[in-house]
């Protein structure tokens, strides 16, 4: 028999989970599911049933008011948790295996226009504190020109940045290594940052003013702060907005979907195709604006 509170849940990055996903899954289990199960008198993993998990999902809906997106993520964490126990021979079967994820309406990714990108970058040059201006600009330019995920950016090592060749080596989901080319604008921003970069811990490329590792939270706050100062409000204001911008702008410039998929590190082409849908919708709306109203003329 295995006590719920004594299990160390450690999702593997080898399964394609980012560090952010791993941490979110652990919190979902430790701070969400396990306390709920204990309230129902379940203290051993062997006692947990499909009905217990369904009750938890109902609780998230009715009591917590969680959206379908949030419930889907928490169910994914639960399935991962019990799969982990099965793989480690601490449980015979996953009680959540047959539970279907809530249907989530697909939302079109939001992105910055070229004018908004320029305004965002100009705001950094004008509003950033002198001691962090070059670094913040390098972070923003790299996100816009490579579409890096936050974890890929914060884990980037100095030894994996080759500005003479104009390329960086990053670690994607699942510990997959990939070389990315840098355009001249990105190289210039990184060169400017290196001229004022403090000695960093653990060989990281980006560092705090005292050399400490640049955390995920700082990158999120950096993007939100300068978007707000630039007067840009797109709903979600985090770094993923810049990743969406990278993918959308590539397609707008005529880059093929398979190339975008490779550059962005998408696991599925379906993810890449979301950006093509955006462009097709915008094209339709643009063509609609060209109408003269001849239908009405013909009817008179």
Legacy VTK file of the C-alpha trace (Angstrom):
# vtk DataFile Version 3.0
C-alpha trace
ASCII
DATASET POLYDATA
POINTS 300 float
0.000 0.000 0.000
1.288 3.456 -0.918
0.407 6.610 0.988
-0.583 9.502 -1.306
1.455 12.040 0.633
4.681 10.014 0.479
4.907 9.722 -3.317
7.464 11.859 -5.135
5.825 12.716 -8.456
8.509 13.532 -11.029
7.215 13.913 -14.602
9.981 13.327 -17.111
11.186 15.963 -19.568
11.938 13.023 -21.874
8.203 12.732 -22.494
8.209 16.177 -24.073
7.237 18.155 -20.966
8.792 21.597 -20.539
10.088 22.595 -17.110
7.074 24.879 -16.722
4.682 21.997 -17.448
6.489 19.717 -15.010
6.202 22.295 -12.217
2.536 22.982 -13.018
1.695 19.257 -12.987
3.408 18.780 -9.633
1.454 21.679 -8.121
-1.828 20.379 -9.580
-1.285 17.053 -7.842
0.268 18.168 -4.561
-1.918 21.232 -3.923
-5.083 20.168 -5.733
-5.848 16.486 -6.210
-4.246 14.970 -3.105
-5.886 17.363 -0.577
-9.252 16.748 -2.285
-8.829 12.969 -2.089
-7.919 13.177 1.586
-11.141 15.082 2.254
-12.957 12.126 0.703
-11.151 9.737 3.034
-8.741 8.422 0.422
-5.178 8.202 1.715
-3.777 5.349 -0.394
-3.272 5.404 -4.138
-4.890 1.977 -4.441
-8.127 3.415 -3.024
-8.555 6.088 -5.698
-11.278 5.344 -8.229
-12.518 6.806 -11.477
-15.477 8.276 -9.562
-13.101 10.105 -7.201
-11.392 11.778 -10.131
-14.722 12.643 -11.775
-15.833 14.172 -8.457
-12.662 16.266 -8.407
-13.318 17.538 -11.933
-16.901 18.405 -10.931
-15.541 20.246 -7.899
-13.215 22.248 -10.149
-16.170 23.206 -12.323
-18.844 23.939 -9.714
-16.851 25.139 -6.720
-13.688 26.574 -8.229
-15.176 27.852 -11.468
-12.262 26.500 -13.510
-12.489 26.867 -17.277
-12.381 23.944 -19.682
-8.763 24.787 -20.491
-7.755 24.653 -16.818
-9.664 21.425 -16.173
-8.107 19.827 -19.240
-4.639 20.709 -17.981
-5.373 19.356 -14.509
-6.784 16.137 -15.955
-3.610 15.788 -18.032
-1.599 16.187 -14.814
-3.722 13.539 -13.090
-3.309 11.071 -15.958
0.422 11.731 -15.974
0.557 11.175 -12.198
-1.167 7.789 -12.312
0.753 6.721 -15.422
3.901 7.523 -13.468
2.743 5.217 -10.650
1.903 2.433 -13.115
5.271 2.740 -14.865
7.028 2.546 -11.493
4.964 -0.524 -10.529
3.297 1.237 -7.603
-0.164 0.837 -9.142
-1.689 -1.747 -11.467
-3.919 0.508 -13.568
-4.570 4.201 -14.166
-8.045 5.072 -12.779
-8.160 8.218 -14.944
-7.278 6.487 -18.221
-10.817 6.394 -19.658
-11.877 9.904 -18.596
-12.216 12.197 -21.599
-10.772 15.676 -21.527
-13.226 18.621 -21.625
-13.819 19.962 -25.119
-11.944 23.209 -25.563
-12.983 25.690 -28.230
-9.913 26.490 -30.296
-8.875 30.101 -29.889
-7.023 31.962 -32.565
-3.578 33.052 -31.338
-3.182 36.796 -30.930
-0.049 38.502 -32.205
1.608 41.874 -32.670
1.519 43.765 -35.940
4.800 45.035 -37.399
3.969 48.521 -36.099
3.299 47.147 -32.601
6.560 45.166 -32.660
8.482 48.327 -33.470
6.638 50.301 -30.785
7.346 47.535 -28.252
11.084 47.577 -29.012
11.272 51.374 -29.075
9.629 51.434 -25.640
12.434 49.279 -24.258
15.096 51.662 -25.577
13.232 54.644 -24.110
11.906 53.284 -20.794
14.321 50.590 -19.617
16.764 51.315 -16.805
20.281 51.843 -18.246
21.754 48.834 -16.410
19.250 46.404 -17.990
18.443 48.095 -21.324
20.770 45.999 -23.519
19.734 42.760 -21.811
15.997 43.462 -21.994
16.334 44.445 -25.652
18.293 41.251 -26.379
15.601 39.156 -24.679
12.779 40.862 -26.600
14.532 40.717 -29.982
15.466 37.062 -29.519
11.888 36.124 -28.619
10.500 38.010 -31.624
13.077 36.691 -34.110
13.327 33.057 -32.979
10.017 32.316 -31.241
11.818 30.701 -28.296
9.810 29.386 -25.378
10.684 31.040 -22.060
12.383 27.903 -20.727
14.502 27.675 -23.892
15.584 31.282 -23.482
16.387 31.168 -19.759
18.334 27.903 -20.134
20.393 29.158 -23.076
24.110 28.771 -22.308
26.842 31.188 -23.324
28.784 28.288 -24.857
25.836 27.606 -27.174
25.791 31.121 -28.622
28.017 31.576 -31.685
27.612 35.127 -32.938
30.350 34.782 -35.553
28.346 32.046 -37.250
25.091 33.768 -36.335
23.513 30.797 -34.586
22.475 29.418 -31.206
21.971 25.872 -29.967
18.915 25.381 -27.797
17.302 22.481 -25.972
13.713 21.890 -27.046
11.028 19.848 -25.298
12.112 16.268 -24.752
15.787 17.346 -24.496
15.985 17.655 -28.281
18.876 19.903 -29.321
18.434 22.239 -32.278
20.520 24.903 -33.997
18.747 28.134 -34.913
20.066 30.785 -37.271
20.022 34.410 -36.145
19.345 37.335 -38.444
21.475 40.490 -38.344
19.131 42.329 -36.000
19.227 39.508 -33.451
23.021 39.206 -33.664
23.374 42.955 -33.132
21.150 42.903 -30.038
23.092 39.989 -28.526
26.447 41.657 -29.261
25.292 44.832 -27.489
24.190 42.795 -24.489
27.480 40.881 -24.289
29.373 44.167 -24.011
27.630 44.872 -20.678
26.832 41.333 -19.520
27.846 40.436 -15.933
29.543 37.145 -15.105
26.678 34.642 -15.061
26.064 31.584 -12.896
25.962 28.086 -14.410
27.216 29.340 -17.767
23.860 30.887 -18.665
23.767 33.483 -21.431
21.169 35.729 -19.793
21.796 36.856 -16.241
20.502 39.259 -13.631
22.433 42.406 -12.756
24.368 40.494 -10.079
24.997 37.444 -12.257
22.099 35.360 -10.947
20.086 33.164 -13.303
17.361 35.043 -15.161
14.114 33.385 -14.062
10.885 32.682 -15.937
9.015 35.184 -13.775
11.350 38.007 -14.751
10.882 37.304 -18.478
7.101 37.318 -18.073
7.209 40.589 -16.147
9.627 42.088 -18.673
7.270 41.462 -21.595
4.173 42.606 -19.702
5.840 45.782 -18.450
7.017 47.012 -21.840
3.768 46.062 -23.582
1.882 48.113 -21.006
4.276 51.042 -21.346
3.875 50.829 -25.125
0.088 51.000 -24.767
-0.391 47.551 -26.312
-3.158 45.369 -24.864
-3.711 42.006 -26.531
-5.419 40.192 -23.670
-2.672 37.728 -22.833
0.455 39.781 -22.325
3.102 37.123 -21.714
6.101 35.982 -23.778
3.950 33.484 -25.690
2.417 36.491 -27.449
5.848 37.100 -28.993
6.081 33.438 -30.011
2.685 33.739 -31.730
3.956 36.890 -33.419
7.059 35.076 -34.692
5.020 32.266 -36.262
2.369 34.546 -37.764
4.892 36.960 -39.267
6.798 34.077 -40.852
3.662 32.931 -42.638
2.812 36.489 -43.652
6.285 36.733 -45.243
5.581 33.629 -47.329
7.438 30.992 -45.295
6.100 27.448 -45.823
4.251 25.769 -42.905
6.772 22.912 -42.654
9.610 25.424 -42.256
7.654 27.322 -39.574
7.015 24.034 -37.770
10.747 23.286 -37.672
11.774 26.792 -36.626
9.161 26.966 -33.844
9.810 23.425 -32.631
6.152 22.415 -32.937
5.512 18.724 -32.344
2.547 18.690 -34.726
1.851 20.484 -37.996
-1.687 21.065 -36.683
-0.236 23.582 -34.225
1.476 25.446 -37.047
-1.707 25.488 -39.137
-3.403 27.699 -36.522
-1.374 30.619 -37.839
-2.420 29.913 -41.406
-6.075 30.077 -40.348
-5.428 33.542 -38.914
-3.927 34.739 -42.179
-6.749 33.250 -44.266
-9.329 34.984 -42.074
-7.529 38.309 -42.436
-7.353 37.863 -46.205
-11.107 37.224 -46.359
-11.836 40.285 -44.241
-9.560 42.397 -46.453
-11.316 41.214 -49.623
-14.719 41.937 -48.097
-13.675 45.576 -47.749
-13.285 45.840 -51.543
-16.984 45.288 -52.235
-18.852 48.135 -53.976
-22.345 47.018 -53.058
-23.148 45.938 -56.640
-25.489 43.249 -55.359
-27.852 45.962 -54.196
-27.475 47.811 -57.533
-28.479 44.741 -59.480
-31.539 44.240 -57.317
-32.909 47.730 -58.048
LINES 1 301
300 0 1 2 3 4 5 6 7 8 9 10 11 12 13 14 15 16 17 18 19 20 21 22 23 24 25 26 27 28 29 30 31 32 33 34 35 36 37 38 39 40 41 42 43 44 45 46 47 48 49 50 51 52 53 54 55 56 57 58 59 60 61 62 63 64 65 66 67 68 69 70 71 72 73 74 75 76 77 78 79 80 81 82 83 84 85 86 87 88 89 90 91 92 93 94 95 96 97 98 99 100 101 102 103 104 105 106 107 108 109 110 111 112 113 114 115 116 117 118 119 120 121 122 123 124 125 126 127 128 129 130 131 132 133 134 135 136 137 138 139 140 141 142 143 144 145 146 147 148 149 150 151 152 153 154 155 156 157 158 159 160 161 162 163 164 165 166 167 168 169 170 171 172 173 174 175 176 177 178 179 180 181 182 183 184 185 186 187 188 189 190 191 192 193 194 195 196 197 198 199 200 201 202 203 204 205 206 207 208 209 210 211 212 213 214 215 216 217 218 219 220 221 222 223 224 225 226 227 228 229 230 231 232 233 234 235 236 237 238 239 240 241 242 243 244 245 246 247 248 249 250 251 252 253 254 255 256 257 258 259 260 261 262 263 264 265 266 267 268 269 270 271 272 273 274 275 276 277 278 279 280 281 282 283 284 285 286 287 288 289 290 291 292 293 294 295 296 297 298 299
